Amino acid sequence: MRKEYDFSHAKRANQIPHLIALQSNEEEIKLDEEVLAQFRQTGQGWQIRLNDALKEWLTEHSNQLKNTSNEQLAI
């Protein structure tokens, strides 16, 4: 291992096209405790699995969502 590294030509992740897609946004959402508990019990990486489950649901229900108004979605 080197004692020093030259990072003068390094790029940030948001400057590398294939890494831009990996960036995520931090949002606060309300989920039932039982839903969180189930995902947390799966161990490290539970947030990624929760995100994947949400993406899968959106893919399976995309047509249904396109035909749904905001009023119908409101709880």
C-alpha positions, 0 to 999 in steps of 0.5 A: 500500500502506498503512503500517499495517493494522488486524488487530484484527478478524482471525480465525484460519484455524481460526475460518473454516469453509471454511478449517478443512477445509484444515487438515492434521495432521503425522504421521510415516509410513514410506514407501519411498525410491523412492516419495518420490523419485518424488513429489519429482521432480515438484517443488514441491507434491509433498506435496499430490500424494502426499496426493491420491494417497492420498485417491484410493486410499482412495476406490477401496478404501474397501469393501475396507478396511471388510471388512479387520481390523486383523490383515490390515492389519498388516505 
